[in-house]
Every structure is written in C-alpha cells, then in structure tokens.
Amino acid sequence: SDLEGYAGRKEPTIGQVGIRCVFCKMLPKAERSSGCVYFPESLDAVHTKVGDMIRLHFPSCTSMPDDVKTHFRSNRGFGAK
C-alpha cells in the first residue's frame, strides 16, 4: 500500500500531501528503515517533515549512496535558523 513505511500518529486524509524517501521507496516494507514516509499536516509543515526525514531517516537509510550520506553529514546544520 502507499502507506507502507508510515508510522505517524494520524491516518492521512485523501488528497493530503506526503513525502517519501526517494532512495528506499522501491524496497520491500521489511527492508526500509523507519521514517521513510511523512504526511505533514499543512503545507507550512512540509519543511519540518523534510528536516525530520534528513535527521531521522537518512542516517539509517540503507539505500542511500555513501556519497549522498557524506554530503548530508557535511552539511548538517547548514542553513539552520
């Protein structure tokens, strides 16, 4: 289902915007690490959920190429407010 990998508190509604990890999206559910799917409650919250994915999912994503992981680690905190 489209919700595989989603562990949020609220069931998303039809038409609600969602984001999914591009690196592990094709893996079977059992092989994906947690936090690979988010459904922000508003468009204003999209940036927060992207940050959550970078901070919580990307470090454990087994499908992310090493050079991309290095890039995110080297830019950690970049642009933080």
Legacy VTK file of the C-alpha trace (Angstrom):
# vtk DataFile Version 3.0
C-alpha trace
ASCII
DATASET POLYDATA
POINTS 81 float
0.000 0.000 0.000
1.056 3.645 -0.346
1.198 3.960 3.448
3.861 1.274 3.935
6.619 2.853 5.966
4.333 5.448 7.522
4.268 5.343 11.310
2.605 8.659 12.071
0.022 9.290 14.749
-2.812 10.249 12.392
-4.069 8.448 9.318
-3.565 10.778 6.334
-6.643 12.038 4.540
-7.376 11.593 0.840
-5.515 14.286 -1.089
-3.095 15.067 1.745
0.453 15.818 0.625
3.002 13.170 1.551
6.747 12.788 1.141
8.673 9.541 0.727
12.377 8.726 0.682
13.491 8.554 -2.930
16.309 6.153 -2.089
14.372 3.307 -0.456
10.912 3.796 -1.941
11.144 0.623 -4.038
12.387 -1.661 -1.244
10.007 -4.140 0.377
8.490 -2.715 3.561
10.550 -5.021 5.793
13.800 -3.625 4.349
13.009 0.090 4.827
14.183 1.914 7.920
11.677 3.919 9.928
10.697 7.454 8.971
10.740 6.880 5.222
7.242 8.379 4.742
5.758 11.562 6.215
2.402 13.288 5.825
2.730 16.896 7.016
-0.483 18.284 8.478
-0.149 21.531 6.498
1.936 22.933 3.668
3.711 25.116 6.216
4.900 21.927 7.960
6.499 20.376 4.854
9.905 21.906 5.633
9.744 20.491 9.176
8.990 16.985 7.918
11.771 17.190 5.333
14.115 18.135 8.173
12.806 15.191 10.212
13.485 12.853 7.294
17.028 14.197 6.872
17.729 13.976 10.603
15.926 10.733 11.491
15.661 8.595 8.358
18.622 9.413 6.137
21.320 8.256 8.608
19.766 4.763 8.693
18.619 4.507 5.067
20.465 1.521 3.621
19.612 2.520 0.042
21.157 5.977 0.172
24.501 6.050 -1.675
27.517 6.720 0.543
28.448 9.927 -1.301
24.970 11.337 -0.638
25.188 10.389 3.064
28.543 12.148 3.227
27.012 15.235 1.633
24.197 15.381 4.196
26.600 14.797 7.086
28.946 17.541 5.884
26.038 19.989 5.534
24.423 19.135 8.866
23.271 22.381 10.407
23.789 24.262 7.145
21.147 26.941 6.858
19.775 26.255 10.339
17.880 29.139 11.859
LINES 1 82
81 0 1 2 3 4 5 6 7 8 9 10 11 12 13 14 15 16 17 18 19 20 21 22 23 24 25 26 27 28 29 30 31 32 33 34 35 36 37 38 39 40 41 42 43 44 45 46 47 48 49 50 51 52 53 54 55 56 57 58 59 60 61 62 63 64 65 66 67 68 69 70 71 72 73 74 75 76 77 78 79 80
